[in-house]
Amino acid sequence: MSVQVGLLVLAVAAGVYLWLARAGNISGDQARRLVGEGARLVDVRTPEEFADGHLPGAINIPVQDLERRIDELGPKERPIVLYCRSGMRSGRAARQLSSAGFVAVHNLGSIGRW
């Protein structure tokens, strides 16, 4: 395989990965339903981004603080809906919470999908 073909394959794979990360794993309708039923809505953006605007009822736990503040999320059985600006940080947070034993973690992805 030539270097150019290899780079093209890598670029396409990276693009697909980024698209999937932004998409999240639930729709806005599903997220609103879960939150309406009592799921915790968590904004994993920075405090500055949160202050500039966030979804109603969301709490702010920046992804870089998640491990330290994980007790604020309540029982591991309670559903959690995560979001951020593009879906990258919420995807990372979803993987982190699932690894920590949370059983109902949902990634909305971008705040714009609400």
N, C-alpha and C positions, 0 to 999 in steps of 0.2 A: 504494500500500500504506500502510495506517495505521501510525502509530508503534507501536501495541500489537501489531499483527501482526508487525511487524519485530522487536520485542523478543522475542516468542514464538519466532520462527524462530531468532533468535540464541541463546536459552536452550536450545532443543532441540538445536541444533548443538553447543553447548558441552557439554551432557550426553552426547551421543553420543561426542564426542571424549574426554571424561574416562573414559567406560566402556571405550572401545577401548584407551586408554592403560593402564588398570588390568589389562585382560585379558592383555596381553602377546601374543606371537605363537607361543608354544609352551605345551603343557600341562605339568603337574607330572610326568606319566609320561615325556614326551619329554625334559624337563630332566634327570630322574634317569638316564635312559638315556645321554644325551650326556655327563653328568659321569662316569658309570660307564665310558664309553669313552675318557675322558681330557680332556674339555672343561674349560677353566678356569672355575670358579664365582666370580663377582665380585659382592660386595655393595657397592652404590654409596651406601649410607646413611652417616651421620656416624659417626665413631669411637665416640661415646657410644651410638648405636643398636646398632652392631655389638657393643659390649661387653655390652649388655643381652640379647643372644641373636642367634645367626646360624646359618645352615645349616652342617652338618659339611663341612669341607674348603674353605669359602669364604675368599677373601682380601678385605680391605676396602680399596677405593680410592674414596673419596667422589667423587661426580660432579664437584664443583667442583675436584678435584685430578687428574682423569683426564688432561687434556692434559699436565700436568707429569710424570705417572707412567706414561705410556702404554708405556714400554719394559719395565715390569714384567710386561706381559701376554704377552711372548714373541712367537713368530713370528705374523705376520698370518694365516697359514693355519690356525692352531690354533683350534678351535671355542671360543667364549666364551658362557657363560650368565650373563646379568645379572639382578639382582633388587634391589628396594628395599621400602619399606613399602607403597606404593599402586600403583606402576607408572609414575608420572610421571617420576621421576629415572632409572629404568632405561630408559625409552623415550628420554629425552634422551641418555643414555650410548650407547645402541644407534645412534642417528643419528650421534653424534659418531665412534664407532669405525668405522662403515661409511664415513663421509666420509674417515677417515684411512687407508682401504685394507684394513681387516680384512674378510675374506671370509666368515666363518662366525659371525656375531653373532646370538645368540638372546636374546630378551627374555622371561623368565618373567613379569615384571611383579611383582605383590605376593608377598612372602615366604610369605604364607598359601596360595599356590597349589602349593607344593612338595608 
